[in-house]
């Protein structure tokens, strides 16, 4: 499965459409803390929302530890997307001191 390390992801993606961060965690996990600029599509909703995942971008799938996003990576790769799993998920992102934001108003954390 194609993977990418936290260190290989820009802290602030360019926003030019070449990189698409896809967070597949549940709503409570997303609200607690996520990568700014990521798109939230819970894993259970993905098949109904595939039109939101651009084919022209490099997709980076993200979950808490890399397990769910690994399954999503495999699924999207079979469908022809250029997709990679974020190794270690949000746990690795936070451990690397990378910035996060939350929807709660509290300090972001990985749930």
N, C-alpha and C positions, 0 to 999 in steps of 0.2 A: 504494500500500500504506500502511495506517495505521502511522505511526511515533510514537515518543515519545522525548524526549531524557532523558538521564541526570538532568538537573537537575529534571525533572518527576516523578521517582520518589522517594517518601519513603525516607530512609536506613533507617528501620525501619518497614516496612509495618505498619499497624494490627492485622492479625491478625483482622479482623472479617469476613473472607470477601469483601470488596469488590474486593480486588486479589490476583491469583494470578500469581506469577513462575514462569515455566516455562523451565527451563534445558534446552536440547536438545543440549548437547554430549556428547562421549564420556566414559566413566567416568574416564579418566585426567585429562582436562581439568577435570572436576568436582572430583575429589579434590585437584588442585593449588590450586584457589581458586574459590570461588563466593559468591554473595550469600546471606547468612544468611536463612533463611525461604523460599528458593526451593525448588521441587520439581524433581527431576531425572528427566526422561524423555528418554533419547537419541532423536534424530530417527528412527532406524531402528526404534524400538519404539513410536512414537507411535500408529500406526493400531490397534495391539493394546491400547492403554492409554487410549483416548479417554475412557473412563468416569471417569478420574482428573482430567480437566480440567473444572472446574465451568463450567456455562453461566451461572450467576448472577453470576459475578465478571468483572471486567475483567482479561483475560489479557495479560500482557506476556511475549512470547517473547524468549529471550536465547540467544546463542551467543558465539563468540569475537569476530567482527567485524560480525555482522548479516546475513551471507549465508544461512546455514542457517536462522536464525530467521526471516528474510524469507520463505523458502519455506514454513515452518511457519505463519507468519502468514497467507499467502495460502490455504493449505489449510484452516485453522480458520475463516477468515472466510467461505469458501464453505460451510462447514458451519453457519454461523449464530452462531459465537462472537463476542463483543465482544473483539477481539484487536488488539494493536499490537506492532510490532517495536521492540526497544530499539535506537535508532540508535547504531551504532558498537560495539554489543555489550559484552562484558566488557573489551575494550581501552579503550573510552570510560569505562566504569565505574571502572576502575583509574586511568586518567588524571585522572579527576575527583576522585580522593582518597577515593572511597567505600569503606566497610569491606567486607572479604571475610573468609571463613573457609576453612579447609582441612580435609581429612580425614586428612592425613598427620602432623599434629603440627608441621610446619614452617610457616614464614611463608607465607601464601597468595600466589599469583602466578597470572597468566594464562598458561596453556600454549597 
